[in-house]
Amino acid sequence: MSAECGVCRAKLGHLFNSTLNSPHCFNFTLHTVFSMIAWDDKILHWFLEASAHTGYHRDLAALLWTRLGHFATAFDLGAGSGALSLALARLGVRVTAVEVQQAATDNLKKLVATAGLGDRVQVIQADWTRLVGPSAEVGILSYCNGVCDQWPALRRLCQKRLVVLKGAASGPAPLFGMKGFPARTPKDRHESTASIRAALKGYGVTFTEEPHFRDFGQVLADQADLEDFLRRYYGERIAARVQEAAALCERLPDGRLYLPRQRQSALFLVNMEEICSPLTKR
């Protein structure tokens, strides 16, 4: 999904009043736990281009690898594009990437094969809340719901630590600095940093929370690609302002455009070895 380069309002954590109810990129029919992008080839391309250009997932993987003590195994729950799974695998972690959508899992399997990481990344198309079998040292929810209503599944899957990355509710976040549009607002069905914090306190587990603000802007082929990007993820009202958005872009050495953005997230690191509440035993 993750925050965010604008690739998707849910994955990036930047939702706008003017498009909250539009059908552009959401699909809530598979499971209420997910705040999902409806992945297709174009969306995957945009997202992976943003990740590669900014190094966002590479840097996040390195941060987790250092902070959590060089763990050996991980679940990437709601893996989406698989950018984080691949970054972790390159550090030597054995990753199980779980994603419910076939377009995303098919693409990730190709990326894993191309990168020669088949011995480190297992890709599973499934609803992670229904997984059974071996757990991993670390479970990761990057811009994916589940802390508030799927705690038993997380307890089952995560041996030592749970990592949760969620869009930070820290004030107005106009689209790429474009003024005149409403600030993002949380959607009731989505978990927020506040609801995650409250849930973790209720479970009686020890956790830390810190801001994680990193560049995650969007790389685009040209102005037509920029307009398509804005239309697909934010609707016609914002796409109509393509000239304004183009003025914000940087020209890359290869001629492509880069639309800058900072992905503003909250990073929770949860100790899953503690069982302090009856809820965790269910």
Backbone torsions as a table, in degrees:
resi	resn	phi	psi	omega
1	MET	NA	NA	NA
2	SER	NA	NA	NA
3	ALA	NA	NA	NA
4	GLU	NA	139.5	-171.1
5	CYS	-37.7	0.4	-178.0
6	GLY	86.5	3.5	-177.7
7	VAL	-60.7	-36.7	174.5
8	CYS	-156.5	140.4	-177.6
9	ARG	-60.0	-39.2	-179.2
10	ALA	-71.2	-49.9	-176.3
11	LYS	-65.3	-31.6	-178.0
12	LEU	-89.9	-15.8	179.1
13	GLY	75.0	17.7	178.3
14	HIS	-119.8	98.2	-175.5
15	LEU	-105.8	141.4	-177.6
16	PHE	-116.6	140.6	179.6
17	ASN	-55.5	-38.3	-174.3
18	SER	-69.2	-16.7	-176.4
19	THR	-130.7	9.3	-176.0
20	LEU	-58.2	-35.6	-174.8
21	ASN	-102.0	11.9	180.0
22	SER	-79.5	157.2	-178.4
23	PRO	-89.4	12.1	-167.6
24	HIS	-57.4	-44.4	-173.9
25	CYS	-143.4	12.4	-177.6
26	PHE	-109.7	148.9	175.1
27	ASN	-143.5	110.0	-177.1
28	PHE	-104.6	15.0	-171.2
29	THR	-84.1	-19.2	-172.4
30	LEU	-82.1	-41.6	179.4
31	HIS	-168.8	134.1	-175.0
32	THR	-66.3	-15.4	-180.0
33	VAL	-69.5	-23.2	-171.6
34	PHE	-92.1	140.0	166.3
35	SER	-112.2	92.7	-158.4
36	MET	-111.8	150.8	161.0
37	ILE	-85.4	140.9	169.4
38	ALA	-85.4	91.7	-172.6
39	TRP	-66.4	138.2	166.7
40	ASP	-143.2	-179.4	-173.5
41	ASP	-60.1	-40.0	-177.9
42	LYS	-67.9	-44.8	-179.6
43	ILE	-64.0	-43.2	177.8
44	LEU	-60.7	-42.3	178.4
45	HIS	-60.1	-48.9	-179.7
46	TRP	-59.4	-47.4	-175.7
47	PHE	-63.9	-44.8	-178.7
48	LEU	-69.4	-33.4	174.8
49	GLU	-63.3	-42.7	178.4
50	ALA	-62.9	-42.9	-179.6
51	SER	-64.2	-43.5	-177.9
52	ALA	-67.4	-41.5	-176.8
53	HIS	-68.7	-41.5	-175.1
54	THR	-90.2	-18.1	-175.0
55	GLY	70.5	21.7	-173.3
56	TYR	-59.2	-53.1	-175.6
57	HIS	-74.8	-31.7	173.8
58	ARG	-60.0	-45.9	-178.6
59	ASP	-70.0	-37.1	177.5
60	LEU	-64.4	-43.3	178.0
61	ALA	-60.4	-43.5	179.7
62	ALA	-64.3	-39.3	178.1
63	LEU	-61.9	-47.9	-179.3
64	LEU	-65.8	-40.5	179.6
65	TRP	-58.6	-40.4	-179.8
66	THR	-76.6	-46.8	-174.3
67	ARG	-69.1	-32.5	-174.6
68	LEU	-101.3	8.4	169.5
69	GLY	81.3	42.9	173.4
70	HIS	54.0	55.6	180.0
71	PHE	-67.2	155.9	-173.9
72	ALA	-97.9	-29.9	-175.4
73	THR	-134.3	149.7	-179.3
74	ALA	-152.1	148.0	166.5
75	PHE	-101.5	126.8	169.1
76	ASP	-100.8	100.4	-170.0
77	LEU	-92.1	118.7	-170.6
78	GLY	73.6	54.4	-167.7
79	ALA	-68.6	-22.7	177.6
80	GLY	59.3	-122.4	-177.8
81	SER	-67.3	-21.4	-178.5
82	GLY	82.8	9.4	-178.2
83	ALA	-60.0	-40.3	179.4
84	LEU	-71.8	-38.9	177.5
85	SER	-58.2	-45.4	-179.7
86	LEU	-65.1	-40.9	179.8
87	ALA	-64.1	-40.7	177.6
88	LEU	-66.3	-40.9	-179.4
89	ALA	-62.4	-35.5	179.2
90	ARG	-67.1	-18.4	175.6
91	LEU	-89.3	-4.2	178.5
92	GLY	104.7	0.9	179.5
93	VAL	-77.3	138.7	171.4
94	ARG	-87.6	115.5	-170.4
95	VAL	-113.8	134.8	167.9
96	THR	-104.9	110.6	-178.0
97	ALA	-95.7	116.1	-175.6
98	VAL	-112.0	121.9	-178.1
99	GLU	-145.0	138.4	-173.6
100	VAL	-84.1	-21.4	-173.6
101	GLN	-94.3	132.8	-173.4
102	GLN	-67.2	-38.6	-179.3
103	ALA	-58.2	-40.8	-179.7
104	ALA	-71.0	-44.2	-178.0
105	THR	-68.8	-37.9	177.4
106	ASP	-61.8	-43.4	-179.4
107	ASN	-66.4	-41.0	-178.9
108	LEU	-65.4	-38.4	177.0
109	LYS	-60.1	-38.9	177.6
110	LYS	-66.0	-42.5	179.6
111	LEU	-63.8	-41.1	178.8
112	VAL	-61.9	-44.8	179.8
113	ALA	-64.4	-44.1	-179.3
114	THR	-62.3	-38.2	-178.7
115	ALA	-80.3	-7.1	-178.6
116	GLY	68.5	34.1	-175.8
117	LEU	-110.8	21.7	-177.6
118	GLY	-62.2	-23.0	179.0
119	ASP	-83.7	-7.8	-177.3
120	ARG	-118.0	-19.4	-177.6
121	VAL	-121.9	120.1	172.2
122	GLN	-105.8	125.1	-178.2
123	VAL	-104.3	125.4	-178.9
124	ILE	-124.3	126.6	173.3
125	GLN	-90.4	106.8	-175.1
126	ALA	-167.8	163.3	167.4
127	ASP	-81.2	111.8	-172.4
128	TRP	-63.4	-23.2	-178.8
129	THR	-68.6	-14.1	-178.8
130	ARG	-107.6	6.7	-180.0
131	LEU	-67.9	142.2	171.3
132	VAL	-129.9	158.1	179.9
133	GLY	120.9	-161.7	-174.9
134	PRO	-60.6	143.9	175.4
135	SER	-91.3	176.5	177.1
136	ALA	-123.7	162.0	179.5
137	GLU	-61.7	-40.0	-174.7
138	VAL	-129.1	136.3	171.6
139	GLY	-114.2	140.6	-176.4
140	ILE	-125.9	127.4	171.4
141	LEU	-115.6	100.8	178.8
142	SER	-104.1	105.2	-177.3
143	TYR	54.6	45.3	176.6
144	CYS	-137.6	134.8	179.9
145	ASN	-72.0	166.0	174.0
146	GLY	149.0	-21.8	-177.2
147	VAL	-64.0	-41.7	-172.2
148	CYS	-77.6	-31.6	-174.0
149	ASP	-127.8	6.0	178.5
150	GLN	-130.6	35.0	-177.1
151	TRP	-60.9	-42.8	178.0
152	PRO	-57.3	-39.0	178.3
153	ALA	-66.2	-40.1	178.9
154	LEU	-66.7	-38.7	176.8
155	ARG	-62.7	-35.6	-178.5
156	ARG	-71.1	-33.9	-172.2
157	LEU	-92.7	-26.1	-172.2
158	CYS	-108.6	119.0	-179.1
159	GLN	-78.7	-45.8	-169.4
160	LYS	-120.6	-48.6	-174.3
161	ARG	-137.5	146.7	171.1
162	LEU	-117.3	130.0	176.5
163	VAL	-108.5	127.7	177.9
164	VAL	-125.1	123.3	175.8
165	LEU	-115.3	123.5	-174.0
166	LYS	-140.9	147.0	177.8
167	GLY	-57.5	130.5	-177.5
168	ALA	-82.1	133.0	176.0
169	ALA	-89.8	85.6	-173.5
170	SER	-126.3	34.6	176.3
171	GLY	108.5	-177.3	-176.1
172	PRO	-59.6	140.7	176.7
173	ALA	-135.1	76.5	-179.7
174	PRO	-62.6	150.6	-174.6
175	LEU	-59.6	111.4	175.1
176	PHE	47.7	34.6	179.5
177	GLY	80.4	4.8	-179.8
178	MET	-80.3	115.3	-176.2
179	LYS	-79.6	159.4	175.1
180	GLY	99.7	1.2	176.9
181	PHE	-115.0	148.8	-178.8
182	PRO	-60.8	148.9	172.8
183	ALA	-66.8	158.7	178.6
184	ARG	-64.6	151.6	175.7
185	THR	-134.9	146.5	179.0
186	PRO	-68.5	147.3	175.6
187	LYS	-98.6	136.0	-169.8
188	ASP	-54.9	-35.1	-175.6
189	ARG	-79.2	-8.6	179.8
190	HIS	-93.8	144.1	170.8
191	GLU	-69.3	147.0	176.0
192	SER	-117.7	169.7	175.7
193	THR	-59.8	-37.0	-179.7
194	ALA	-66.1	-43.4	-178.8
195	SER	-70.3	-34.7	176.4
196	ILE	-65.3	-46.1	179.6
197	ARG	-58.6	-45.6	-179.4
198	ALA	-65.0	-40.2	179.8
199	ALA	-64.2	-44.9	-179.0
200	LEU	-64.0	-38.9	176.0
201	LYS	-63.8	-38.8	178.7
202	GLY	-66.2	-33.0	178.7
203	TYR	-74.9	-14.9	178.1
204	GLY	77.4	20.4	179.7
205	VAL	-94.1	157.2	175.8
206	THR	-86.3	133.9	178.5
207	PHE	-151.1	158.7	172.1
208	THR	-116.4	153.9	177.2
209	GLU	-135.2	133.5	-179.2
210	GLU	-147.4	153.7	175.6
211	PRO	-70.8	143.7	176.5
212	HIS	-133.3	90.1	-177.2
213	PHE	-107.4	117.3	-177.5
214	ARG	-141.2	152.7	175.9
215	ASP	-65.1	133.9	176.1
216	PHE	-155.6	59.7	179.9
217	GLY	-82.1	178.8	-172.7
218	GLN	-109.4	131.0	173.8
219	VAL	-91.5	131.9	-176.0
220	LEU	-135.7	147.2	-174.9
221	ALA	-66.9	-42.7	-176.8
222	ASP	-165.9	-172.0	-176.9
223	GLN	-67.2	-33.0	177.3
224	ALA	-64.5	-39.5	176.8
225	ASP	-65.0	-39.4	177.2
226	LEU	-60.7	-45.2	-179.6
227	GLU	-64.1	-41.3	178.0
228	ASP	-62.5	-42.0	178.0
229	PHE	-59.5	-49.3	-179.8
230	LEU	-63.5	-40.0	-178.2
231	ARG	-66.4	-43.5	-173.8
232	ARG	-71.1	-29.5	-174.9
233	TYR	-108.3	-14.7	-178.5
234	TYR	-134.0	-3.5	174.6
235	GLY	91.8	175.0	-173.1
236	GLU	-65.3	-34.6	-176.6
237	ARG	-60.0	-42.3	-178.8
238	ILE	-81.1	-35.5	178.1
239	ALA	-60.9	-31.2	179.4
240	ALA	-64.9	-15.1	-179.7
241	ARG	-101.6	33.2	-176.0
242	VAL	-60.7	-34.5	179.7
243	GLN	-64.1	-40.0	177.5
244	GLU	-64.7	-41.5	178.6
245	ALA	-66.6	-39.3	-179.8
246	ALA	-62.0	-34.3	179.8
247	ALA	-67.1	-20.8	179.1
248	LEU	-86.7	-12.6	-174.1
249	CYS	-77.1	149.8	170.2
250	GLU	-98.8	146.0	176.9
251	ARG	-92.4	120.4	-179.9
252	LEU	-80.0	160.4	-178.9
253	PRO	-55.7	-30.4	-179.3
254	ASP	-87.6	6.2	176.4
255	GLY	94.9	-12.1	178.5
256	ARG	-74.1	168.2	179.3
257	LEU	-101.8	148.4	173.3
258	TYR	-127.3	118.8	178.4
259	LEU	-96.8	104.6	-172.3
260	PRO	-67.4	146.5	172.2
261	ARG	-163.0	148.0	173.7
262	GLN	-105.3	127.9	176.9
263	ARG	-86.6	116.6	-175.4
264	GLN	-104.2	112.4	-173.5
265	SER	-129.3	162.4	167.0
266	ALA	-108.9	132.9	-179.3
267	LEU	-110.0	116.9	177.0
268	PHE	-103.9	132.0	172.6
269	LEU	-117.5	115.8	-169.5
270	VAL	-113.7	132.7	175.9
271	ASN	-82.5	107.7	-177.7
272	MET	-91.1	1.5	178.2
273	GLU	-82.4	-12.9	179.6
274	GLU	-91.9	136.9	173.5
275	ILE	-125.5	97.4	-172.9
276	CYS	-115.0	0.7	-175.7
277	SER	-138.5	145.3	176.4
278	PRO	-57.2	-27.1	-179.4
279	LEU	-61.0	-33.4	-176.6
280	THR	-75.8	-8.7	-178.3
281	LYS	-97.7	-2.5	-175.4
282	ARG	-71.1	NA	NA
